[in-house]
Amino acid sequence: MTPGSPTEFSIVYTVMKQAQAMTNLLGQRDTVLTFDLAIYVKAKELQWRQLDEFNDIVIRLRAIVECDY
């Protein structure tokens, strides 16, 4: 858990770096993150600005699926 709004660039950056560190610790090559639209936009912007730092991260947009049960 991190204090602050989940859509702040500093929070998104921290989440991306922590996920990247966990992936590396587990010996995996790529980090896959799925966000809702508000966070996805910030994460993609960070990735585009810092391609060398985040070139091993795949950022996905969460799909909202509605089911009628």
C-alpha positions as CSV (number, residue, x, y, z in Angstrom):
1,M,0.0,0.0,0.0
2,T,1.2,3.5,-0.8
3,P,-0.2,6.7,0.6
4,G,-1.7,9.1,-1.9
5,S,-4.0,9.0,-4.9
6,P,-3.5,6.1,-7.2
7,T,-3.5,8.4,-10.3
8,E,-0.5,10.5,-9.1
9,F,2.5,10.1,-11.3
10,S,4.7,9.4,-8.2
11,I,2.4,6.6,-7.0
12,V,2.2,5.0,-10.5
13,Y,5.9,5.2,-10.9
14,T,6.4,3.5,-7.5
15,V,4.0,0.7,-8.4
16,M,5.8,0.2,-11.7
17,K,9.2,0.1,-10.1
18,Q,8.1,-2.3,-7.3
19,A,6.4,-4.6,-9.8
20,Q,9.5,-4.6,-11.9
21,A,11.7,-5.4,-8.9
22,M,9.4,-8.3,-8.0
23,T,9.5,-9.6,-11.5
24,N,13.3,-9.5,-11.5
25,L,13.5,-11.2,-8.1
26,L,11.5,-14.1,-9.5
27,G,13.7,-14.4,-12.5
28,Q,11.1,-13.3,-15.0
29,R,11.9,-11.2,-18.1
30,D,8.8,-9.1,-18.5
31,T,6.5,-7.4,-16.1
32,V,2.8,-7.3,-17.0
33,L,0.6,-4.7,-15.3
34,T,-3.1,-4.2,-15.8
35,F,-4.7,-0.9,-14.8
36,D,-8.1,0.9,-15.2
37,L,-8.2,3.7,-17.7
38,A,-7.2,6.5,-15.3
39,I,-4.1,4.8,-14.1
40,Y,-3.3,3.2,-17.5
41,V,-3.0,6.7,-19.1
42,K,-0.5,7.8,-16.5
43,A,1.5,4.5,-16.7
44,K,1.8,4.7,-20.5
45,E,2.9,8.3,-20.3
46,L,5.6,7.3,-17.8
47,Q,6.6,4.4,-20.0
48,W,6.9,6.6,-23.1
49,R,8.9,9.2,-21.3
50,Q,11.3,6.6,-19.9
51,L,11.5,3.9,-22.5
52,D,14.9,2.6,-21.3
53,E,13.7,2.2,-17.7
54,F,10.4,0.6,-18.5
55,N,11.1,-1.3,-21.8
56,D,10.4,-4.6,-20.1
57,I,6.9,-3.7,-18.8
58,V,3.8,-4.6,-20.6
59,I,0.9,-2.3,-19.6
60,R,-2.6,-3.5,-20.3
61,L,-5.9,-1.8,-20.0
62,R,-8.4,-3.6,-17.8
63,A,-11.5,-4.7,-19.7
64,I,-14.8,-4.3,-18.0
65,V,-17.0,-7.2,-18.6
66,E,-20.6,-7.1,-17.5
67,C,-22.4,-10.3,-16.9
68,D,-26.1,-10.9,-16.4
69,Y,-26.5,-13.8,-14.0
